[in-house]
Amino acid sequence: MSTMKELVRKNRSYRGFDESFQLTREDLMELVDLARLTASTVNKQPFKYYLAYEKEDVDKIQPWTGWARALPHMKLPHEGMCPTAFIVVCHDTDLIEDTPKFTRDVGIVAQTILLGAVEKGLGGCMIGNFGPAKISAALDLPANLIPKLVIALGKPAETVVLTDVPEDGNTNYYRDENDVHYVPKRALEDIIL
């Protein structure tokens, strides 16, 4: 069994996946079930989850997602390395108005889903760079369901390495000539007040 620290270290923003590995509805339901149990602002639980695991649905979402904004010279995921599932976190305005206070809840459920994925030997990426209206139209969502975040999921097919932030303080992630993805992290002593 992995420790929490091991799960967090393995929980990277993957942008390359093994397209031959297919997730099932049951896989995604298990991950959403974890999210269902998390804390929620005033316990309102305003989210509903669109599960995309069949190629037809996955292909409706992929074109409307933007990946790796810090690497504008590179198209990610690379050809043949797209995720094989998505979970679209939607705010249901029939339950409660969509206000900024629920933004933190999006992060809580997304991180919980991704940690659950890592525990299963999977990986994913939170995608905030997407067009909510385009995703809604592509999935034919009713007007009361507002997409807040897209979570890409699959079997990672790339290497992501944590590294120290350099002396110049640059926290931008980068890739080397072998397509290894590096993610600079600040030192613990630098973030404690």
N, C-alpha and C positions, 0 to 999 in steps of 0.2 A: 504494500500500500504506500502511495506517495504521501509525503508531508505537504502541508499547505505551501511552504516555501518552494518546494520542487514544482508543484503545480503552477504557481505564479511565474517561476522562471521559465517554464515550458510554454506558458501562455503568451505567445508572441502574435503580432499581427502578420499572419501568413498571407502571401500574395501569389502563391504557386501551389497547386494541388494536383494529386494523382487523379485524373479524370476517369480512370478505370474503377475507382472505388466509389460505390454508391451508398449513400445513406438512405435509411428507410423512414417512413412516417413514424414508426415506433421510436427510432433513434431521436428524432426531433421532438416527439412528445415527451420523452424522458428529460430532455434538456429544458423544455418549457415548464415541465413539472417542477424542476428545481427553481426556476424563476418565480413560479407561482407562490413558493413558500417564503420568498424574501420580504424584507420590510417594504412598506409603501407609505408615502406621505398621507397622513391622517387615515391610513389603511383603506384608501379609496380603490386601490387596485384597478386603475383605469385602462390597462392594456389588454389588447387581443393580439394574437400572433398568427401571421400567415405562414404556413409551412410549405416550402417549395422543395421538393425532392425528386419529382419527375422531370425529366429533361425539358419537356415542353414548358413547364412553369419556370424552371431555372433559366431557360433561354429568354423568357419574357423579362426577367429582372436584370440579368447581366449587362445588357447594353445601356442601362440607365444608371449604372454605378461608375463612380470615379475612384481610381486607385492611386495611391502613393503620390500625393500632391507634391511632396518634397523632391520627387524625381521626375520632373516634367519632360525630360529628354527620353524617358523610357515608357513603353506601353506595358503595363502590368494589369492582370496576369499575362504571362507570355502565352502565345498560341499553344493550345492543347493543355493548358495548366489552370483552367478555370475551376472555381468551386463547383461541387456537385450538389450543393443544397444552399438554401437561404432561409433565414427566419426574418420576417419583416415585423418589427415591433410597431404596433399601431395604437394610437390613443383613441378610445371609444368615447366620443363626446356625448353619446346618449347616457353614459354613466356619470360623467362630470366634465365640466368645461376644461378645455386644454389651456392650462396656464403654465407659466415658466416654473412654478414650484414643482411640477412633475418631471422636469428635466433630470434631476438627480436620480429619480426612479428608473429612468431609461438606462443610465449607467450601471445601476445596481443590477437590473435584470440582465443586461448584456454581459457584464463581467461574470455573473453567475453562470449564464449559458456557456460562455467560453471556458470557464474553469471546468465545468462538467464535460465539455468536449475534450479538453486535454486529458482528463481522467480516463476517457474512453480511447485514448491514443489518437485523437483527432485534433484539429486546429481550426482557427477561423480568423476573421477580421471584422471589426466594427467599421461599417462604412457610413460616414456622415455626409459624404460627398455624393448626393443623389438628388434627383428631382422628385419630391413627394407627389406632385400632380401626375408626373409621367408614370411613376410606379403605380399609383392609384388607378390610372387609366389602363395600364398594361394588365393589371390583375382584376380589373372591373370591381374595385372596392366600393362599397356604399359611401355616401358623403360623410357619415358619422365616424368613419375610421380613417384617421390621419396618420400616414406613415411617419414615424419619428426616427427610426434607425433601421438599417439593413445589416444583418449579420451573415457574412459568408461563412460557409462551413465545408469541411472536407478532410481528406487525408493529406497532410502537408507533404509537399514534394520539393522543398527547398530548405536551405540552412539559414537560420537566423542566429546571430551571435550578439550577446550583450557585451558592451565594452565601456570603458570609462570615458566620461566627457573630457575632451582635450583641454589643455590650458587656456585656449582662447574662448572656452565656454560654449562652443558650437554643439547644439544638441540634435542637429539634422541627421537623420538616418541616411545611409549610403550603401552602395554595392561595389564590390571589387570586380576585377576582371574575370573572376570565376562565378559571378552572379551570387556570391555570398552576401547576405543582407546584414549590415551592422547597425546596432541600435545603441547609441551612447546613453549612459545613465549617470546621473549625478551621484557622488559619493554620499554615504549616509551622514558623515560629519558635516557635509555642506548643506544639508537640508534641515538639520535640527537647530531650533532657535534656543 
